Amino acid sequence: MIIESQMTWAPGQIRLTAATYPNGRLALLASDPETGEPLAKLTVNVPELELAPGEIVLKDWSENEGAYETLEAAGLVELTGRGVICGFELASICRWLGGPL
């Protein structure tokens, strides 16, 4: 799926693809739509964290700044109002609205 990027380091469009973490959770990957070059993993796997079905942990800091805005503008996520500390940052727990990729 190709979507418009709100991330300052990836202006224009990105290709969004899905993978799974070893525990079966959804991993969202961004790549260049023309070259296929990997750009970023937009999610974080926190195995000990309980998530409801359809929830993801979104990394929206550092090189991923703008990831939430990108996915929200495409109608793919919504905030749950919950988060989890990952290192020194707060990762947002979001509902994945995009269905299978």
C-alpha positions as CSV (number, residue, x, y, z in Angstrom):
1,M,0.0,0.0,0.0
2,I,1.4,3.4,-0.9
3,I,0.5,6.3,1.3
4,E,1.5,10.0,1.7
5,S,4.3,10.5,4.3
6,Q,4.1,13.1,7.0
7,M,7.7,12.2,8.1
8,T,10.2,14.9,7.5
9,W,13.0,12.5,6.5
10,A,10.7,10.7,4.0
11,P,8.7,13.4,2.1
12,G,6.3,12.3,-0.6
13,Q,5.1,8.7,-0.5
14,I,6.1,5.5,1.3
15,R,5.2,1.9,0.7
16,L,3.7,0.4,3.8
17,T,4.0,-3.4,4.2
18,A,3.3,-5.8,7.0
19,A,5.4,-8.4,8.7
20,T,5.0,-10.2,12.0
21,Y,7.1,-10.3,15.0
22,P,8.1,-13.8,16.4
23,N,5.1,-13.5,18.8
24,G,2.7,-13.0,15.9
25,R,2.1,-9.3,16.4
26,L,1.9,-6.9,13.5
27,A,5.0,-5.1,12.4
28,L,4.7,-2.2,10.0
29,L,7.5,-1.4,7.6
30,A,8.1,1.7,5.4
31,S,10.0,1.5,2.2
32,D,10.7,3.7,-0.8
33,P,7.9,3.0,-3.3
34,E,10.2,3.3,-6.3
35,T,13.3,1.4,-5.2
36,G,12.0,-0.8,-2.5
37,E,14.7,0.5,-0.2
38,P,13.8,-0.1,3.5
39,L,13.2,3.2,5.3
40,A,12.0,2.3,8.8
41,K,10.1,-0.1,11.1
42,L,7.2,2.0,12.4
43,T,6.2,-0.4,15.2
44,V,7.9,-1.7,18.3
45,N,7.4,-5.2,19.8
46,V,7.0,-5.3,23.5
47,P,6.3,-9.0,24.2
48,E,5.4,-8.6,27.9
49,L,2.8,-5.9,27.1
50,E,-0.9,-7.0,26.9
51,L,-2.5,-5.7,23.8
52,A,-6.1,-6.1,22.7
53,P,-6.6,-7.8,19.3
54,G,-5.9,-5.2,16.5
55,E,-3.6,-3.0,18.7
56,I,-0.1,-2.1,17.7
57,V,2.7,-0.2,19.5
58,L,3.8,2.7,17.3
59,K,7.3,4.3,17.4
60,D,6.8,8.0,16.7
61,W,10.1,9.5,17.8
62,S,13.6,10.0,16.5
63,E,13.8,8.7,12.9
64,N,10.2,7.8,13.0
65,E,8.9,11.2,14.0
66,G,5.7,11.8,12.0
67,A,4.7,8.1,11.8
68,Y,1.5,8.6,13.7
69,E,0.4,11.5,11.6
70,T,1.2,9.6,8.4
71,L,-0.8,6.5,9.4
72,E,-3.7,8.6,10.9
73,A,-4.0,10.8,7.8
74,A,-4.3,7.6,5.7
75,G,-7.1,6.3,8.1
76,L,-5.0,3.4,9.3
77,V,-4.7,4.0,13.0
78,E,-6.3,5.7,16.0
79,L,-4.9,6.4,19.4
80,T,-6.1,4.4,22.4
81,G,-4.9,6.9,24.9
82,R,-2.5,4.4,26.3
83,G,1.3,4.2,25.9
84,V,4.3,2.2,27.0
85,I,7.8,3.4,27.9
86,C,10.4,2.1,25.4
87,G,13.9,3.1,26.6
88,F,13.6,6.8,27.2
89,E,10.5,7.4,25.0
90,L,6.8,6.8,25.1
91,A,5.4,4.6,22.4
92,S,1.7,5.0,21.5
93,I,-0.6,2.1,21.6
94,C,-2.9,2.4,18.6
95,R,-5.8,0.5,17.0
96,W,-4.9,-0.8,13.6
97,L,-7.8,0.1,11.2
98,G,-6.1,-0.9,8.0
99,G,-6.9,-4.6,7.8
100,P,-4.5,-6.9,6.1
101,L,-1.7,-5.4,3.9
